[in-house]
Amino acid sequence: MTNPSNVTNGQVLRRFGVPSLLVLCGMAAGILAPEALRPSMAAAQSSSSEPPFNSAEQRKTMIAQLTQINERLGRLESKLDKPLSVKVTEMPAQKDSGK
């Protein structure tokens, strides 16, 4: 432990001042602006006008979307299973390999 006569003001400020200052600022913010720290009643009432989250309805929607995706994928697979007819109308110019 250091001798109290050798302690400088900067050491005291760093050790006790900064944490105390932060605590005082937090208390002042809570006293001066409590509305900013707590949700307001208006915000709580506006969210109540929306219907509550319904996980069952969300699952039904997801199942319907997955069914549509599965049908589309099935149509693509059936087209790819058949032989493809390709007709080349233009060919890019061949580069000489120097032979």
C-alpha positions in Angstrom: 0.0 0.0 0.0 1.3 3.5 -0.8 2.0 6.1 1.7 -0.9 8.7 1.7 1.6 11.5 1.6 3.0 10.2 -1.8 -0.4 9.9 -3.5 -1.0 12.5 -6.2 -4.3 14.1 -7.1 -4.3 12.3 -10.5 -4.0 8.9 -8.8 -6.9 9.7 -6.5 -9.0 10.9 -9.4 -8.2 7.8 -11.5 -8.9 5.5 -8.6 -12.1 7.0 -7.2 -13.2 9.9 -9.4 -13.9 8.1 -12.7 -16.1 5.3 -11.3 -17.9 7.7 -9.1 -18.4 10.1 -11.9 -19.9 7.3 -14.0 -22.3 6.3 -11.2 -23.4 9.9 -10.7 -24.0 10.3 -14.4 -26.2 7.2 -14.5 -28.1 8.4 -11.5 -28.6 11.8 -13.0 -29.9 10.3 -16.3 -32.4 8.1 -14.4 -33.6 11.1 -12.4 -33.7 13.7 -15.2 -34.9 11.5 -18.1 -36.8 8.4 -16.7 -39.0 8.3 -19.8 -36.0 7.6 -22.0 -35.0 4.6 -19.8 -38.4 3.0 -19.6 -40.7 2.0 -22.5 -43.5 4.6 -22.9 -47.1 3.7 -22.5 -47.9 5.1 -26.0 -45.5 2.6 -27.6 -47.0 -0.3 -25.6 -50.5 0.7 -26.7 -49.5 1.1 -30.3 -48.1 -2.4 -30.4 -51.3 -3.9 -28.9 -53.2 -2.8 -32.1 -51.2 -5.4 -34.1 -52.4 -9.0 -33.8 -50.3 -11.1 -31.5 -47.7 -13.4 -33.1 -49.3 -16.7 -34.1 -46.7 -19.4 -34.6 -49.2 -21.9 -36.0 -50.2 -19.4 -38.7 -46.6 -18.9 -39.5 -46.0 -22.6 -39.8 -49.0 -23.0 -42.2 -47.7 -20.1 -44.4 -44.2 -21.7 -44.4 -45.7 -25.1 -45.4 -47.7 -23.6 -48.2 -44.6 -21.8 -49.5 -42.5 -25.0 -49.3 -45.2 -26.9 -51.2 -45.1 -24.3 -54.0 -41.3 -24.5 -54.1 -41.4 -28.3 -54.2 -43.9 -28.2 -57.1 -41.7 -25.8 -59.1 -38.6 -27.9 -58.4 -40.5 -31.0 -59.6 -41.4 -29.2 -62.9 -37.8 -28.2 -63.4 -36.5 -31.7 -62.7 -39.0 -33.2 -65.1 -37.8 -30.9 -67.9 -34.2 -31.8 -67.1 -34.9 -35.5 -67.2 -36.0 -35.3 -70.8 -33.4 -34.9 -73.6 -32.6 -31.3 -74.4 -32.5 -30.1 -77.9 -29.8 -27.5 -78.5 -29.4 -25.6 -81.7 -26.2 -23.5 -82.0 -26.8 -20.4 -84.1 -23.5 -18.7 -83.6 -20.0 -19.9 -82.7 -17.4 -17.7 -81.1 -14.2 -17.1 -83.0 -11.6 -19.8 -82.3 -8.3 -18.5 -80.9 -5.2 -19.9 -82.5 -3.2 -21.8 -79.9 0.1 -21.1 -81.9 0.5 -24.5 -83.5 
